[in-house]
């Protein structure tokens, strides 16, 4: 979560393994949500 915050994506962690993100439609545009998703994909470990 610290790396996401460092990159400007703020969320909440709940045990055991849940990340939560709140989106406010009046203030959050599509481009911001897309950027957050790209940052999340970059930060999460790759499986395989």
N, C-alpha and C positions, 0 to 999 in steps of 0.2 A: 504494500500500500504506500510505503514511503516513496518508492520510485514513481508511482503514478502521481502522487502529490507534487513531487519535484518537477514533473513534466506538465503540471497544470490541470490534472484530472483529479478532482476531489470526490471521494466516496466514503464508504463506511464498511468496516470489516466485522462480520458476525461469525462466531465460532459455530461449527467446526471449520467450514470452508466456503463462506458466502461473502461475496462482494456486492454491495448495494450502491446504486447511483440514482439520484433523484433528478428528474428532468421537469423543468417548469416551462410549459409550452409558450407562455407569454414572453419569456426571456431567453430561451434556448432555441437556436436555429438548427436546421439540418446539418450545416457545415460543422457546427460545434459538436454535435452528436457523432458525426462521421469521424472527426478528428479524435474524439475520445475513444471510439471503437478501434481506430488504428493504433493509438498509443497502447491500449489494453492488449491488443494482439501482439504488439512488439514486446511488451513487458512480460507477458505470460510465458512460462517455459513451453518449449515445443515438445510434443510427444512423438514418438516414432522410433 
